Amino acid sequence: PVCAHMVWSCVLLPSSSIPPQISEAFQKKLQNKIKDLLQQMEEGLKTADPHDFSTYTGWTGIALLYLQLHRVTCEASHLQRALDYVKRTLRILNGRKVTFLCGDAGPLAVAAVVHHRLKNQTESQECLTKLLQLQRGVVSADSEMPDELLYGRAGYLYALLYVNKEIGPDTVDETTIARVVTAILESGKNMAKEEKKAEKCPLLYEWHKKQYVGAAHGLAGIYYMLMQPSAKVNQEVLSELVRPSVDYVRHKKFRSGNYPSSLSNETDRLVHWCHGAPGVVHMLIMAHKVFKDEKYLKDAVECGEVIWQRGLLRKGYGICHGTAGNAYSFLTLYQLTQEKKYLYRACKFAEWCLDYGTHGCRIPDRPYSLFEGMAGAIHYLSDLTQPESSCFPAFEL
């Protein structure tokens, strides 16, 4: 679709409304589809892996979706469903990983929030205590832990920041957060020295021997977490270590405006939240907010164009490597710029999700999950009903 000839009216109210608003007819479509997909999801989950407690593909992701639906609709039944799912997860934690998306921190953090919403303070506190006990493995210098979001330190940091956002700013004390931040910084400085890149990229990270760029396993996701205001990284560290590293990633941009999946990869192929512009755009927007420099916004806008041109994916509708995850970039750009174009694009990508299952997309391994499947699309559609406060789950704060 060419922007110059947009027909806003099918999804947005006429241009006089400020901020732009989604039409009532389209809102109704979204709400009906959410109900319909929710039923399909519940039916499908009856055969899901009973032992997958993760936020990424398991029960915690479903609990997080119901928390989101409760936030948007205030229906008590959604909070009750969230509780059902977190209870299930807490019985099967295995202590193997510590992150929000793939480890024990996710179920514990989400359970703490659900119990807090239900005024079960004792249960909430128990979950928080267990969450904080996980930090030992995260901050110890000799641990083999990576730093990225899915399996590493940034994923544990997110869990702490999430709890502080949802329960209250001092739920996790500043000292604990500072310890985790320091561990991430030290690890990045060490690798930059080892790779002799400290001048160009003061904070360097790898996962499985590869220096990934994107949000899930790579630099963009780690820098994004370090720039979160609630991580309270001091200004000097941000200017001297984080900013030059962000610029290093900026200079890896392809001519198309997209980004490579890893520093060694020259192929301009993937346009996913996990690899490519839809993940990097969040880092750029955060850099723009923190450093107040227009060049980051300019690059973010360019990411938006790449996603608009190439972001409807045959890989599916999900959040990690699907259309819903890509569509979140438009909502984030919209929140920053208040430009109608981004809300329109977010709605057009939602229309693709409204025709769920009709495009011959690949069916994911966990078809009903938050990050790979239907729950992620529902999460996105529900966020679109309140675009001003939308939030990419397990990533944005």
URNORZI-V410514 format. One record per residue. N is the residue number from 1. RES is the residue in one small letter. SS is DSSP state (a for helix, b for strand, c for the rest). Layout:
# URNORZI-V410514
N & RES & SS
N & RES & SS
This chain:
# URNORZI-V410514
1 & p & c
2 & v & c
3 & c & a
4 & a & a
5 & h & a
6 & m & c
7 & v & c
8 & w & a
9 & s & a
10 & c & a
11 & v & c
12 & l & b
13 & l & c
14 & p & c
15 & s & c
16 & s & c
17 & s & c
18 & i & c
19 & p & c
20 & p & c
21 & q & c
22 & i & b
23 & s & c
24 & e & a
25 & a & a
26 & f & a
27 & q & a
28 & k & a
29 & k & a
30 & l & a
31 & q & a
32 & n & a
33 & k & a
34 & i & a
35 & k & a
36 & d & a
37 & l & a
38 & l & a
39 & q & a
40 & q & a
41 & m & a
42 & e & a
43 & e & a
44 & g & a
45 & l & a
46 & k & c
47 & t & c
48 & a & c
49 & d & c
50 & p & c
51 & h & c
52 & d & c
53 & f & c
54 & s & c
55 & t & c
56 & y & c
57 & t & c
58 & g & c
59 & w & a
60 & t & a
61 & g & a
62 & i & a
63 & a & a
64 & l & a
65 & l & a
66 & y & a
67 & l & a
68 & q & a
69 & l & a
70 & h & a
71 & r & a
72 & v & a
73 & t & a
74 & c & c
75 & e & c
76 & a & a
77 & s & a
78 & h & a
79 & l & a
80 & q & a
81 & r & a
82 & a & a
83 & l & a
84 & d & a
85 & y & a
86 & v & a
87 & k & a
88 & r & a
89 & t & a
90 & l & a
91 & r & c
92 & i & c
93 & l & c
94 & n & c
95 & g & c
96 & r & c
97 & k & c
98 & v & c
99 & t & c
100 & f & c
101 & l & c
102 & c & c
103 & g & c
104 & d & a
105 & a & a
106 & g & a
107 & p & a
108 & l & a
109 & a & a
110 & v & a
111 & a & a
112 & a & a
113 & v & a
114 & v & a
115 & h & a
116 & h & a
117 & r & a
118 & l & c
119 & k & c
120 & n & c
121 & q & a
122 & t & a
123 & e & a
124 & s & a
125 & q & a
126 & e & a
127 & c & a
128 & l & a
129 & t & a
130 & k & a
131 & l & a
132 & l & a
133 & q & a
134 & l & c
135 & q & a
136 & r & a
137 & g & a
138 & v & a
139 & v & a
140 & s & c
141 & a & c
142 & d & c
143 & s & c
144 & e & c
145 & m & c
146 & p & c
147 & d & c
148 & e & c
149 & l & c
150 & l & c
151 & y & c
152 & g & c
153 & r & a
154 & a & a
155 & g & a
156 & y & a
157 & l & a
158 & y & a
159 & a & a
160 & l & a
161 & l & a
162 & y & a
163 & v & a
164 & n & a
165 & k & a
166 & e & a
167 & i & c
168 & g & c
169 & p & c
170 & d & c
171 & t & c
172 & v & c
173 & d & c
174 & e & a
175 & t & a
176 & t & a
177 & i & a
178 & a & a
179 & r & a
180 & v & a
181 & v & a
182 & t & a
183 & a & a
184 & i & a
185 & l & a
186 & e & a
187 & s & a
188 & g & a
189 & k & a
190 & n & a
191 & m & a
192 & a & a
193 & k & a
194 & e & a
195 & e & c
196 & k & c
197 & k & c
198 & a & c
199 & e & c
200 & k & c
201 & c & c
202 & p & c
203 & l & c
204 & l & c
205 & y & c
206 & e & c
207 & w & b
208 & h & c
209 & k & c
210 & k & b
211 & q & c
212 & y & b
213 & v & c
214 & g & c
215 & a & c
216 & a & c
217 & h & c
218 & g & c
219 & l & a
220 & a & a
221 & g & a
222 & i & a
223 & y & a
224 & y & a
225 & m & a
226 & l & a
227 & m & c
228 & q & c
229 & p & a
230 & s & a
231 & a & a
232 & k & c
233 & v & c
234 & n & c
235 & q & a
236 & e & a
237 & v & a
238 & l & a
239 & s & a
240 & e & a
241 & l & a
242 & v & a
243 & r & a
244 & p & a
245 & s & a
246 & v & a
247 & d & a
248 & y & a
249 & v & a
250 & r & a
251 & h & c
252 & k & c
253 & k & c
254 & f & c
255 & r & c
256 & s & c
257 & g & c
258 & n & c
259 & y & c
260 & p & c
261 & s & c
262 & s & b
263 & l & c
264 & s & c
265 & n & c
266 & e & c
267 & t & c
268 & d & c
269 & r & c
270 & l & c
271 & v & c
272 & h & c
273 & w & c
274 & c & c
275 & h & c
276 & g & c
277 & a & a
278 & p & a
279 & g & a
280 & v & a
281 & v & a
282 & h & a
283 & m & a
284 & l & a
285 & i & a
286 & m & a
287 & a & a
288 & h & a
289 & k & a
290 & v & a
291 & f & a
292 & k & c
293 & d & c
294 & e & a
295 & k & a
296 & y & a
297 & l & a
298 & k & a
299 & d & a
300 & a & a
301 & v & a
302 & e & a
303 & c & a
304 & g & a
305 & e & a
306 & v & a
307 & i & a
308 & w & a
309 & q & a
310 & r & a
311 & g & c
312 & l & c
313 & l & c
314 & r & c
315 & k & c
316 & g & c
317 & y & c
318 & g & c
319 & i & c
320 & c & c
321 & h & c
322 & g & c
323 & t & a
324 & a & a
325 & g & a
326 & n & a
327 & a & a
328 & y & a
329 & s & a
330 & f & a
331 & l & a
332 & t & a
333 & l & a
334 & y & a
335 & q & a
336 & l & a
337 & t & a
338 & q & c
339 & e & c
340 & k & a
341 & k & a
342 & y & a
343 & l & a
344 & y & a
345 & r & a
346 & a & a
347 & c & a
348 & k & a
349 & f & a
350 & a & a
351 & e & a
352 & w & a
353 & c & a
354 & l & a
355 & d & c
356 & y & c
357 & g & c
358 & t & c
359 & h & c
360 & g & c
361 & c & c
362 & r & c
363 & i & c
364 & p & c
365 & d & c
366 & r & c
367 & p & c
368 & y & c
369 & s & c
370 & l & c
371 & f & c
372 & e & c
373 & g & c
374 & m & a
375 & a & a
376 & g & a
377 & a & a
378 & i & a
379 & h & a
380 & y & a
381 & l & a
382 & s & a
383 & d & a
384 & l & a
385 & t & c
386 & q & c
387 & p & a
388 & e & a
389 & s & a
390 & s & c
391 & c & c
392 & f & c
393 & p & c
394 & a & c
395 & f & c
396 & e & c
397 & l & c
